[in-house]
Amino acid sequence: MQRILTDFIIALRNAGVRVSVSESIDAANALSFIGYENRDLLKISLAAALAKTLHEKEIFNTCFDRFFSFDDITNTLSDEFPDSSDGFPAEMSSLTEMLLAGDQSGILTSLMEAARTVELSKMEYFTQKNGFTRRILQHMDLEGLERDIADLAGIDDESIQFRAGALRDARTVLFDQVRNYVDRSYELFTKTARHNVIESYLKNLPLSSIEKRDYYSMHLIIQKMVKRLNDIHSRKKKNFRHGQLDFKKTLRKNITYGGPLFEIAWKTKKIDRPDIVVLCDVSRSVRMVVRFFLLFLYSLNETIVKIRSFIFCNNLIEVSSVFDRHTVEEAVEILQTGEGLDIGLSRTNYGEALCDFKAMYMDTVSAKTTVIILGDGRNNYFEPEIQILRLIHERAKRLIWLNPETRPFWGTGDSEMHHYGTLCDLVRECNTLNHLERIISDIL
């Protein structure tokens, strides 16, 4: 009884219902009073203990109907067999006897027991379905059924031969029923595992390869990453580093005690929220990485004091106001198309973009500013204006360059990374969500 409830709670959690330990205990206590006899009462009682919100109740109803449904086991298997068992071997396997008798409850009980024994709830991947099906059938004594069919086939009696054929048909039906049961269990128990596999795949997939159908999943993953980073970095602004004694503070605090050191003072390190200026190349080769980078960065509103964002291709403009007027998702969509923005989207010119930044926005950079440039450094052989980047580096707290290209391509062809990279405090390859998370965590 307890194992069935445990498996059902696993199915609920996989479907997205948050079930705590105390709620599991409440459900177990309710189950000890009502049992499994009354399906409607069971559903109401478990729903009261395990489902809290309207959305969770909808998920609960779906899971309950699927978990406690045995429609695929209710087909009568005894219609093929006459009532008389004359001529049958004296000893047959329990599975053969249940099939011959049409004992549906016995077959169901045997199936459930076999599923618990092989720990069907631990199935994670679709490739395991055939293996679990075979193990369940073996536990139900498929070997005994096969032996009985072979024995009946060896008896020289027409009616027995007919029954042996009908038993073979029943075995085929049983195969289908067990396979259907495993398929249904796979849907119940492996949603989280499948989701984790897909999430891991998308985290490591180059952002330039992301298809539009995956945008929603990517946004959900980014939300989870952002929540984790906000939780980590928006705690206390001061981190007490025990083990580093502040000798001067300790002496001052203990003057009143005439010498003995009763109170110890430790050195502290103040952790400020960063002030960030972002320059993003929005040419076709980099556009997709910029989309997710800005989506990621602007979602960290609890952790970052201020962000000023600029985009460039063959000129540079500020787009901070776009994020002020629209949601992050809407703003990113606008930047993707350049609609309504005074920006040229032809040949990328990093030198011209740096000149524009120096002429109009250099006052945004101070000793407290972290400047992040996101681009592949491919300048189409225009003048790179390295001296301007050097000036930004001298004025900023940190200058970070994130390049979506893999390192072997840096400095090849029209790439100026061998010049730009030497002027930066940090240069990183950045073309997946995992790269973005690690880099932004380091920045914070």
Secondary structure, DSSP 8 states (H G I E B T S, - for coil): -HHHHHHHHHHHHHHT----HHHHHHHHHHHHHH-SS-HHHHHHHHHHHH--SHHHHHHHHHHHHHHT--GGG-S-S-TTS-S--TTS-S---HHHHHHHHT-HHHHHHHHHHHHHHTTGGG--SGGGHHHHHHHHHHHTTHHHHHHHHHHHHTS--HHHHHHHHHHHHHHHHHHHHHHHHHHHHHHHHSHHHHHHHHHHHHHHS-GGG--GGGHHHHHHHHHHHHHHHHHHHSS-SEEEEEEEE-HHHHHHHTGGGTS---S--EEEEE----EEEEEEE-STTTHHHHHHHHHHHHT-TTT-SEEEEEEESSSEEE-HHHHHHS-HHHHHHHHHHTTTS----SS--HHHHHHHHHHHHGGG--TTEEEEEES--B-TTS---HHHHHHHHHHSSEEEEEESS-GGGTTSTTB-HHHHGGG-SEEEE--SHHHHHHHHHHH-
